[in-house]
Amino acid sequence: MSPHAHQQRTVRRSFAVGLPIALLAAIAVAGTATGVPGHDGGEQRAPRVVATATLGDIPLGRFSNALLPGTVADDRGVDLGGIGSDLYPAGRKGEFWTVTDRGPNGQIKVDGKKRRTFPVPGFDPAIVKVRVSGDQVQVITAIPLTTPSGRPVTGLSNQASRDEAPYTYDAKTPLSYDPNGLDTEGIVRAADGSFWLADEYGPSLVHVSARGRVLARYVPEGLKLTGAGYPVVEALPGILLQRKTNRGFEGLTQLPGGDLVLAVQSPLSVPDAHAGETSRNARLLRFSPRKRAVTAEYAYRFDAVDVVDPSEDDTSELKISSVVAIGGDSLLVQERTDKTSRLHRVTLPRGGGILGGAWDDAATSPSYEQLEDPSAAGVPVLRKSLVVDFGKVAGVPGKVAGVPGKVEGIALVGRDTLALINDNDFGMTDGPEAFDAQGRLVDSGIETTVTYVRLPRPLRG
């Protein structure tokens, strides 16, 4: 075993067994409410929040450098966050696998154009195992994502021709593109201990070893990503090259038989950006790890934006952030804005759906995204039924808060309880006011929170 590999194993063990006292104290900061999910014996007539727990303050530099020493020279006062991209049960009660997104990032306008900022460019996305204990979310294991040679993948943009140009925290100095960079969002753990991750850049599906090394990255045909330190396989439909910027794959789940289902976060920009901004027609893909190929593509239609979020009238704010397998070929699909979300149940049909047909051809006119009524045009749209509207789920005044905004990860706990996690964006906000005159973060005050919601009826027997 190499010294570097031994050091990584030691660090991961330290999260699970014995962190330094100062870091343990940072993790074990009290949350916002007490209680753990449990039945109270009373009749439940509506979904409700039954418990919440909050992640304490962990300096991002300390967290990252414990995993990969020297990767973060200055964390600019940012704490660990952004682990709310997904939530996957880890087996033991109250334990979940999560994954960070690409790291702290924001936008600042310069000469009327937005620039994408990366205040901590050395940050390496990580798989993070957490435990919900009372009102606290505790980090118990962390695994950095690396190339097979052990090099950090980073969260920086991949290609100048396709992705936003990366800049320093003040949007003044360009940063280098990184073909290894990943904007990780969804996570599942396979039976062999490896992980599958959803990425927004490609968009891509990433297979990662139990130690965090990228084994393969599956991308759309025609992406032509070069220079990566791991295998890049063009195995996904080329139509996915038309994804909106920062709206690639976000939802990811694993069916009982092992197949994966991915959701494109927003409608594709086919034939142009306007079509994507105004469309309500999204896509889900089924991927077979055994065949290493997409075996089905499903048409999914959002509800109207003001149905999902009565305070919103911009259709482009609709997103799918979480998909959850609940047995057989049944899924929960989350439709959200940054303020609220709703969860629908769908059953995946047999067959390939729209895979490889006219709707995967960018030359088809009108495109699938342009259809006002895709079912009337012969598109086999997934049938759905509403399970819960999180905007109408109340907490207990003075005891338990309601559902937070920007929920991106959902897991089914038992038969009738959902665990939700929000993306706090590392406490980042957009604009030049995100950092003070000394270049230190002006924190948004939004915390990473796990929220348990009990449903009136079981989702599975």
N, C-alpha and C positions, 0 to 999 in steps of 0.2 A: 504494500500500500504506500502510495506517495505521501510525503509530509503534508501536501496541500489537502489530499483526500482525508487524511487522518484529522487534520485541523477542522475541516468541515464537519466530520462526524462528531468530533468533540463539541463543537459549537451547537450542533443540533441537539445533542444530549443535554447540553446545559440549559436549553429552553425547557426541556421536559423534566429535568431533575434538580438542577441547582444553579439558577442565575445569580449573578452578583447581587448583593443586598440592595444596592441603589436601584438596579433595574427591576428587581422584584417589587420594590416599593412603588415604582412608577406604574407597573402593570396592575397592581392590586389597589387601584384608586376606586373609591366607592362610586356606584352608578347612580342613576336617577330614580330608581324605584326598586322595591324589594319584592321577593316572591319568585317562585319557579312554577312552571306549568303543572297543574294538578287539578283533579276534579273536586268541586266543592259540594257535590251532592244535589245541587239545586237544578231546576229546569232551565235550560238555556234556550232562549227564543230568538237570539240574534248573535251574529259573530261578535266577539269582544276581545280586547286585549287583556291577557291574564298575567303577563309579566314582562319586564324589560330589564336589560343589562347593558352596561356601557364599558367600552374599552378605555382604560386610563391612558395617561400621557407617557409615551415612550419616544425619546428623541430619535429621529430617523437615522441620523449618522451613527448613533450607538447601535441601533438595530442592524443596519446594513453592514457596518464594519465588523460586527461580531460574526456575520455569515461569510463575508468576503472582505478581509482586511484591506483597508486603503481605497476602497471604491468610492467613498463619499468624503471629500475633503472639507466641505462646508454644507451643513444641512439647512442653513439660513433660518434656523429656529423652527423648522417643520417637524411635527411629530408623525409617528407611524399612523397611517390612515389608508384610505383607498382599498381596504380589504373587503369592502362590501360589494364587490363585483359579482360574487356568487357565494352560495352556501351549500355544502354537500355533507350529509351525515357521515361521521367518522366511525360509527359503530357503537361507542359508549354513549350513554345518555348525557346530553348536554355538550357533546363534542362534535365539532364540525371542521371540515376542510374548507378553507377560503383561499382566494388568490388576490394579490394586489393587482391594480391595473398598472399602466406604464410608469406611474410615479407622479409626483406633483407637476401639474402643468396648468397653464392659463392662457389668456389672450390679451394682448394690448394692441390698440390701434396706433399705427404709425403712418402718417400721410394718408389717413383715411382707410387703410387696409389693416386687417387683423393679422398679427403675427403670433405664432404658437410658441409659448415660452416653456422652458424646462429649467426651473430654478435649481434642481439637484440632478444634473445630467448624468452623474455617475451612479444614480440609483439603479439597482438591479431588481426586476420583478421577482417576487418570491411566493411560494406556496406556504400558507400559514395555517397551522392547526390551532384552533382555539377551544377553550372550555368555558361554557356559561355556568357560573357558580353564583347563586344568589343574584345580586345586582351588578356583578362584575363579569366582564369578558376578559379572560386571561389567555395570553399566548403561551402555548406549551411546546410547540415545535415550529421551526421555520426552515424551509429548504430553498436555497437560492437557485434560480434558473441559470444554467450555463450551457455552453457548447460542449461537445464530447471532450474537448481538450481542457475544459475547466474555465474557459473565458466567460465573463459575464455577458449576458445577452443585451442588457440595457433596455430602456423603454423608448429610445429615440426613433424618429421616423426612418423608414427604409429607403425610399427612392425619391429623388428630386423630381422625377417626371410624374409622380403619383401622389405623394404625401406632402403634408404641410412642412415648410422649411422650419427647422428647429432653431430657437434663439435662447440666449441667456435670460435670466429672470427679468431683466429690464427691457427686453426686446431690442437691445442695441447691437449685440454681437452674435453673428451666425454661429451655429454649432455644426459639427459634421453629421451627416447621415450615417446610419448604422444598419447594414443589411441584416444583422442579427437581431435588431430591436423587435420587441414584441409588445403589443398593447393587449395584454391578457385580460379576459373578462369572465369566461365560464370555466368551471372545473368539475370533473368527475374522476373517481378513482376506480381503476379496473380491478378485476379479481386477482391479477398477478402483482398488484401493488404499484403499478405504473399509473400515470395520470394522463388524462386528455384535457387540453385547454383550448378555449376558443379565443381567437385573436381578431382584432378589428382592422389591423393594417392591410392584410392580404386581400380579402379576409382569409383566414387560414385556420386549420385544425392542427393542433400541435400535440405530438405524442412525446411524453417526458418520462424518463425513468424514475424509479422510486427515490433516487438521489438527486433529481432535478436536472439531469442532463437531457438536452433535446435530442430525441432519437430520430424524429422526422417532422417536417412541417409540410402539410398538404395545402396547396394553394390553387387558385383558378388556372385553367389552361390559358397560356399566353401572358402570364404575369412577368416572366423573364427576370426573376430576382436573382442577381448574381452576387458573389462575394460572401455569402453566408458561411459560417463555420460548422454547419450541420446540413444533413440532406434536405433538399427542397424538392418536393414532388408535385408536379402539375397534374392533380387528380380531381379537381373540382370543376364544375361547369364554368366555361369562360364568361357567361353572362354576369357572373359575380364581380367581374372587373368593373362593372358599372355601379358599384356600391357608392353611397354618399361618403364624403370625407368624414372620418370618425364614426361611421355607422356601418361597420362590418358585422362579423359574428359577435353576438353577445350572449344569447341563451344557449345552454348546452345541457343535455341530460342523457342518461343511459337507460335503455330499455332492459327489461329482465333478461332477454336473450343475449345482451351484450352490444347490440347496435346502438349507435349514437344518433341523437337528433339535435340539429343546430338550427338556430333562428337568426336570420339576417335582421339586424336591429330595426331597420327602416326600409321602405320601398326603394328599389333600385332606381337610378337615374336613367331610365330607358323611355324614350330615346334621348332625353335631355334632362337638365337639372330641374326645370319647371315641372316636368312630369313626376319626378321623384318627390318634389316638395309638396305637391298637391294630391298625391295618390294615397289610398288606404289599403293597397294590395301588397301584402308582404309574402315572404317565402320561408318555408322550413325545409331542411334537407335531412335525409336519412343516410348515414354512413356506416358501412360494414367494416369494422376493424379486421375481420378475417380476410375479406376480399380487398381491403385497402381501396375502397371505391364507394362513390355515392350510388345508392340503389333506388332512391326515390326522392322526388321533390314535390312538396305540397303547397298548394295555394291557400293563403290565410288572409282574411279581410278584417281590418280594424273596424271597431265601432267609430261613429263620428267623434271628433275630438271633444266636442262639448258634452258628449255622453260620458266619455272617460273622465274628463275634467271640466266641470261647468264653468270654471274661471278662464278657460282657454279657448281661443277661436282659430289658432294657427295649426292646421293639419300636420305640418312638418314636425310638430312637437311630439307626435305619436311615436312610441318606440316599444319594441319587445326586449325586455332585459332578462327575463327568466322563463325557462321551461322546466317542468318537473314531471318525471315519469311516476305514475301512480298505479301501475300494474297493467299487465298485458300490453296493449298498444294505446292505452289512455294517457293523456298528458294534461297538465295544467299549463296554460299560456298566459303570461302577464302582459297586459296592455297598459302603458303608463305615459305620463308626462313627468316632469321633474317634481311636480307637486303631489300627485296622487296616482293610484293605479287600480285596475280591476283584474280579476283572475277568472279565466274561462276554462272549461273542460272540453277537450276534443278527443276523438278516437281516430287514429290513423287507419285509413283504408288499405286494403291490399293493392299491390301493383305499384308502378313507378310514378303515378301522378302525372305531373307535367314535365317530368325529366326528359330532356332530349327532343322535345317537341317544338312547335312553333313559338311557344312563349319563352324558350331558351335562345331564340334567335333575335339578336338586336335589330335585325332588319324588318321584323314583323310589324305591320302597321294596321290598326293601332296596337301598341304594345300592351302586354298584360297590365302594366302599371297605369296605362291610360284608360282602362275600362272602368266605367261608372258602375256597371253591373256585370261582373265577370261570370257569374253563374248563367246569366242570360246569353252570354257569348260562348257557352259550352265549357267553361273552365270548372273543373271539379273542386270547388272551394270547400274547405273543411267546415263541417257543421260544428257549432260551438254552443255551450250553455254557460250562463254566468254562475260562478261559484260564490264569489264575494266581491263587493265593492269596498276597497279599503278606505275610501273617502268617507264612508258611512259607518266605519267601525270606531266605536268610542272606547276610551279608557275608563278608569274609575277616578272621578275628580278628587284631587288631593292625594291619590295613591299611585295610580298607574297612568302614564301618558298614553295618548293615542298613537296611531301609526305615523312614523316620520315621513318626510318627503324623500324622494329619490331612492326608493327601495329597489335594489337591483338583484338581490339574491333571495331565493325562497326555497325552503326545504319542508317536506312533510315529516312531522314528528308523531309517531303513533298513527292512529286512525283518523283523528279529527282535529289535530292541532298543526298550525303552520308556524315555522320559525322564519322571520324576515330579517334581513340585514340591509342597512342603507349604505350608500357610498357618500362619504363626507368630503371627498375630493382633497384629502390631506389638509383640510382647513383652508384650502385655496379659494380665492375669488378672482374674477377677471378685472383687468384694468391696472393702471400704474399704482393705485392705492393698495394693491395687495401686499406691498412691502414698504417698510418705513425708510427713512433717509439713510439708515445704516445697512439696508438690504436684508432686514429681518422680517419674517412673516408677520403680517397683521392677521391673526387667526380669525376665521369666520365664526368660531364658537360652536360649529356643528360637530357633534361627536359621532363616532361609530357606535351604533346601537343594535342589539339583537332584540327583536320584539316577538313575543309569542301571541298568536291569535287563535282562539278556540272557535271552531265552526259549530253550527247547530246540529249538523249531521256528519257521520263518518264519510270520508272520501273513499275508503276501501274497507272491506270486511276483514 
